[in-house]
Amino acid sequence: MGGFKKFLLRGNIVELAVAVIVGATFSGLIQAMVVDLITPLVGAVTGGKQPDFADYSFTLNGSQFKYGDFLNHLLTFLIIAAVVYWLVVMPMTRLVSVFDRDKATEERKCPECRSDVPVDARRCAFCTVSLVPETEMPTEGQPPSRPAR
């Protein structure tokens, strides 16, 4: 029982619960925006008498197909996806790229095993090849300098 209590009280579980609650509330807000604002706008532009897509349907062999409700849900999904992309994914991508640039200045690739090693390392920790510090590395077109004998 102690392990389960410890699991429940970990930060990840609490953060996940908060994210689910905020996500459900956000979904309700977007659904209301689609039904109350976007659907009437689209209905007004297209000249439809019914501004709410939820009422759009057709009947085939006695079965009613409510394609309008599907359109409402599709618009909701697209708006939520766009908001998440522009307000979460794009800023996180930029933030990660900033940290990757910082990492690139602190590390370099081993010429043998291609693993990341510190810039000032003299030997690769993974394949143990001897490395030349970047300050002693030859520039393009110049042969590598050899130590004097």
C-alpha positions in Angstrom: 0.0 0.0 0.0 2.9 2.4 0.7 4.2 2.0 -2.9 0.8 2.8 -4.3 0.5 5.9 -2.1 4.0 7.0 -3.1 3.1 6.5 -6.8 -0.1 8.6 -6.4 1.8 11.4 -4.7 4.5 11.7 -7.3 4.6 15.0 -9.1 3.9 13.4 -12.5 0.5 12.0 -11.5 -0.7 15.3 -10.0 0.5 17.2 -13.1 -1.2 14.7 -15.4 -4.5 15.1 -13.4 -4.3 18.9 -13.7 -3.6 18.6 -17.4 -6.6 16.3 -18.0 -8.9 18.7 -16.1 -7.6 21.8 -17.8 -7.8 20.0 -21.2 -11.4 18.9 -20.7 -12.3 22.5 -19.7 -10.5 23.9 -22.6 -12.3 21.4 -24.9 -15.6 22.6 -23.6 -14.6 26.2 -24.2 -13.6 25.5 -27.8 -16.8 23.5 -28.4 -18.8 26.4 -27.2 -16.8 28.8 -29.5 -17.5 26.5 -32.5 -21.2 26.1 -31.8 -21.9 29.7 -30.7 -19.5 31.7 -32.9 -18.0 29.9 -35.9 -20.9 27.8 -36.9 -23.3 30.8 -37.2 -20.6 32.7 -39.0 -20.2 29.9 -41.6 -24.0 29.6 -41.9 -24.3 33.3 -42.5 -21.6 33.3 -45.2 -23.0 30.2 -46.9 -26.6 31.6 -46.7 -27.9 28.6 -44.9 -31.2 28.9 -43.0 -29.9 26.8 -40.2 -26.8 28.4 -38.6 -26.2 25.4 -36.4 -24.5 22.5 -38.2 -25.8 20.1 -35.5 -29.2 20.2 -37.2 -27.8 19.3 -40.7 -28.6 15.7 -41.6 -30.0 13.5 -44.3 -32.0 10.3 -44.2 -31.2 7.1 -46.2 -33.5 4.1 -46.0 -34.9 5.3 -42.7 -31.5 5.9 -41.0 -30.7 9.5 -40.2 -27.1 10.7 -40.7 -26.2 13.8 -38.7 -23.2 15.1 -40.6 -23.6 18.5 -39.1 -22.7 17.2 -35.6 -19.6 15.7 -37.1 -18.7 19.0 -38.7 -19.0 20.7 -35.3 -16.7 18.2 -33.8 -14.3 18.4 -36.7 -14.1 22.2 -36.4 -13.5 21.8 -32.7 -10.7 19.4 -33.2 -9.0 21.6 -35.8 -9.2 24.7 -33.6 -7.8 22.8 -30.6 -5.0 21.3 -32.7 -4.1 24.8 -34.1 -4.1 26.4 -30.6 -2.0 23.6 -29.1 0.4 23.8 -32.1 0.8 27.6 -31.9 0.8 28.0 -28.1 2.6 24.8 -27.0 4.5 23.1 -29.8 6.1 26.1 -31.5 7.3 27.8 -28.2 8.7 24.4 -27.0 10.5 23.8 -30.3 12.1 27.2 -30.0 13.1 26.6 -26.4 14.6 23.1 -27.2 16.5 24.6 -30.1 18.1 27.2 -27.8 19.2 24.4 -25.4 20.5 22.4 -28.4 22.6 25.3 -29.5 24.1 25.6 -26.0 24.8 21.9 -26.0 26.5 22.1 -29.4 29.0 24.7 -28.1 29.8 22.4 -25.1 30.1 19.1 -27.1 31.4 17.7 -30.4 31.1 14.4 -32.2 33.8 11.8 -31.9 35.2 11.1 -35.3 35.2 7.4 -34.8 32.0 6.5 -33.0 30.0 9.7 -33.6 29.0 10.0 -29.9 28.9 13.4 -28.2 32.0 14.2 -26.2 33.0 17.4 -24.4 34.9 19.9 -26.5 38.0 19.8 -24.4 38.1 16.0 -24.1 41.4 14.3 -25.2 39.9 10.8 -25.3 36.5 9.5 -26.2 34.7 7.9 -23.2 32.8 5.5 -25.5 35.4 4.2 -28.0 38.6 5.5 -26.2 40.0 7.0 -29.4 42.5 9.7 -28.9 41.0 13.1 -29.7 42.7 16.4 -30.7 41.3 19.3 -28.8 39.3 21.7 -31.0 41.9 24.5 -30.4 44.5 22.3 -32.1 42.3 21.0 -34.9 43.4 22.0 -38.4 41.2 24.3 -40.5 39.9 23.1 -43.8 42.5 22.7 -46.5 45.4 22.5 -44.0 47.0 19.2 -43.1 46.9 18.3 -39.4 50.0 19.4 -37.4 52.2 16.6 -36.1 53.9 16.8 -32.8 57.7 17.3 -32.9 59.9 14.2 -32.2 
